[in-house]
Amino acid sequence: MPTAPSLATRSEDGLAIPLLVWRLSRPRLAISSAPLGGGIGVRDWVINATVPISYRRDDPDAHLAGLADQFGLRGPGVGLLTGVDVARVVDAADGGVRVWATVGLGSPTWAAAADEEPGVRVGTVNIVAWVPARLGDAALVNAVATVTEAKTQALWEIGVEATGTATDAVTVLCPADGPAEPYGGPRSRWGAPLARAAHRAVRVGGPDSLTEVPWSVRHER
């Protein structure tokens, strides 16, 4: 199992801004919707970085690559961004599966909502998950759907009428070798504990995020 992420800070614009760093003990197969390292492939590390709500960069992949270099992370990796304080990460485990979630619900929305005016809003749910069995490509895709469904169930249970936020991201990691499990749905061998762990993490982290003052509001001058 990958070790838990370490909490670090980097200096930007005179601020000490937090980020989480997973230094994987060996390369892992990943599927991710992250701005850096998205898609399916073998990855060596993961970072989840807080950014101020005033964030306006249109090259988040380059920004994250620079952060990785700053922390000595080599090889391909996954980089996520969020407006919430990643120090408040929630960790949940079930049947060998482990999930870490940073939950920001400042701007929840329905997936099929009518088009809205574009703009930067506070709120992102980033989920990083570890499954201890090699998942086939189809199972990896299914695992992302399973995590998303579990997240939506948790939001419904805490009274949030939304499927998530417009910037949510999911990363699922598993061993890069071994026999490939064919399924990742919520009633499958590994999808069931994945759903329960993801649900628990969002269920625990969600209520506080509804009233939390964004990190940058508390720290920006």
Salt bridges, closest charged atoms under 4 A:
GLU12 OE2 - ARG10 NE 3.14
GLU12 OE2 - HIS63 NE2 2.90
ASP59 OD1 - ARG57 NE 2.89
ASP69 OD1 - ARG74 NH1 3.42
ASP85 OD2 - ARG218 NH2 3.45
ASP91 OD2 - ARG98 NH2 2.47
ASP94 OD2 - ARG196 NE 3.05
ASP94 OD2 - ARG200 NH2 3.58
GLU116 OE1 - ARG121 NH1 3.41
GLU157 OE1 - HIS199 NE2 2.69
GLU157 OE1 - ARG203 NE 3.44
ASP168 OD2 - LYS151 NZ 2.73
GLU212 OE2 - ARG88 NH1 3.28
GLU212 OE2 - ARG218 NH2 3.77
